[in-house]
Amino acid sequence: MHYVAFDPVHQGDTDLTSWPYERRRTALEALFADHRLEAPLTLCPSTTDPAVARGWLEWTAAGLEGLRFKQRVHP
């Protein structure tokens, strides 16, 4: 079993829900890097490239259920 992290809403006592997604994503990436987190914790891949996102839809054999779209500059 893996836990896939894609969008943090809290960091410690700090509520991140008002932060733009781009800032929350940066905080999540820093958390994984700073703490050297690894399986069973997994950082969800992220892209702004439509071709890459289309390619991910071919991952159904790996159990991919869909894609999540977020606006980068809005909460």
C-alpha positions as a LaTeX table, in Angstrom:
\begin{tabular}{lrrr}
\hline
Residue & $x$ (\AA) & $y$ (\AA) & $z$ (\AA) \\
\hline
Met1 & 0.00 & 0.00 & 0.00 \\
His2 & 1.19 & 3.51 & $-0.82$ \\
Tyr3 & 0.04 & 6.92 & 0.33 \\
Val4 & 0.20 & 9.40 & $-2.55$ \\
Ala5 & 0.50 & 13.05 & $-1.54$ \\
Phe6 & $-0.61$ & 15.64 & $-4.07$ \\
Asp7 & $-1.85$ & 18.74 & $-2.24$ \\
Pro8 & $-1.13$ & 19.66 & 1.38 \\
Val9 & $-3.80$ & 21.55 & 3.30 \\
His10 & $-1.90$ & 21.90 & 6.60 \\
Gln11 & 1.76 & 22.03 & 7.54 \\
Gly12 & 2.12 & 21.70 & 11.29 \\
Asp13 & $-0.28$ & 24.28 & 12.73 \\
Thr14 & $-0.33$ & 26.33 & 9.52 \\
Asp15 & $-3.49$ & 26.24 & 7.37 \\
Leu16 & $-2.35$ & 26.22 & 3.73 \\
Thr17 & $-5.79$ & 26.27 & 2.11 \\
Ser18 & $-5.57$ & 29.98 & 1.24 \\
Trp19 & $-2.18$ & 29.56 & $-0.46$ \\
Pro20 & $-2.07$ & 29.26 & $-4.24$ \\
Tyr21 & $-1.60$ & 25.64 & $-5.39$ \\
Glu22 & 1.84 & 26.43 & $-6.82$ \\
Arg23 & 3.05 & 27.54 & $-3.37$ \\
Arg24 & 1.48 & 24.50 & $-1.66$ \\
Arg25 & 3.12 & 22.19 & $-4.21$ \\
Thr26 & 6.51 & 23.80 & $-3.54$ \\
Ala27 & 6.00 & 23.25 & 0.21 \\
Leu28 & 5.08 & 19.61 & $-0.41$ \\
Glu29 & 8.14 & 19.01 & $-2.59$ \\
Ala30 & 10.33 & 20.61 & 0.08 \\
Leu31 & 8.80 & 18.36 & 2.75 \\
Phe32 & 9.66 & 15.26 & 0.72 \\
Ala33 & 13.20 & 16.51 & 0.02 \\
Asp34 & 13.95 & 17.80 & 3.53 \\
His35 & 12.78 & 14.62 & 5.24 \\
Arg36 & 13.92 & 12.24 & 2.49 \\
Leu37 & 10.45 & 10.70 & 2.43 \\
Glu38 & 10.08 & 7.48 & 0.47 \\
Ala39 & 7.72 & 4.51 & 0.08 \\
Pro40 & 5.13 & 3.95 & 1.30 \\
Leu41 & 4.86 & 7.75 & 0.96 \\
Thr42 & 4.84 & 8.86 & $-2.66$ \\
Leu43 & 4.90 & 12.34 & $-4.15$ \\
Cys44 & 2.30 & 12.51 & $-6.90$ \\
Pro45 & 3.82 & 13.57 & $-10.22$ \\
Ser46 & 2.85 & 17.01 & $-11.47$ \\
Thr47 & 3.06 & 18.65 & $-14.88$ \\
Thr48 & 1.89 & 21.68 & $-16.81$ \\
Asp49 & 2.50 & 19.90 & $-20.13$ \\
Pro50 & $-0.76$ & 18.63 & $-21.71$ \\
Ala51 & 1.11 & 15.93 & $-23.67$ \\
Val52 & 2.59 & 14.50 & $-20.47$ \\
Ala53 & $-0.85$ & 14.52 & $-18.81$ \\
Arg54 & $-2.36$ & 12.68 & $-21.80$ \\
Gly55 & 0.39 & 10.08 & $-21.50$ \\
Trp56 & $-0.53$ & 9.50 & $-17.85$ \\
Leu57 & $-4.01$ & 8.46 & $-18.94$ \\
Glu58 & $-2.37$ & 5.38 & $-20.48$ \\
Trp59 & $-1.30$ & 4.19 & $-16.99$ \\
Thr60 & $-4.55$ & 2.32 & $-16.35$ \\
Ala61 & $-2.62$ & $-0.95$ & $-15.98$ \\
Ala62 & $-0.85$ & 0.61 & $-12.99$ \\
Gly63 & $-4.16$ & 1.47 & $-11.33$ \\
Leu64 & $-4.42$ & 5.13 & $-12.36$ \\
Glu65 & $-8.00$ & 6.23 & $-11.88$ \\
Gly66 & $-7.80$ & 9.69 & $-13.44$ \\
Leu67 & $-6.13$ & 13.06 & $-13.38$ \\
Arg68 & $-6.60$ & 15.99 & $-11.03$ \\
Phe69 & $-6.43$ & 19.50 & $-12.46$ \\
Lys70 & $-5.56$ & 22.46 & $-10.24$ \\
Gln71 & $-5.17$ & 26.14 & $-11.00$ \\
Arg72 & $-1.57$ & 26.99 & $-10.16$ \\
Val73 & $-2.16$ & 30.54 & $-8.92$ \\
His74 & $-5.45$ & 30.10 & $-7.02$ \\
Pro75 & $-6.21$ & 28.34 & $-3.73$ \\
\hline
\end{tabular}
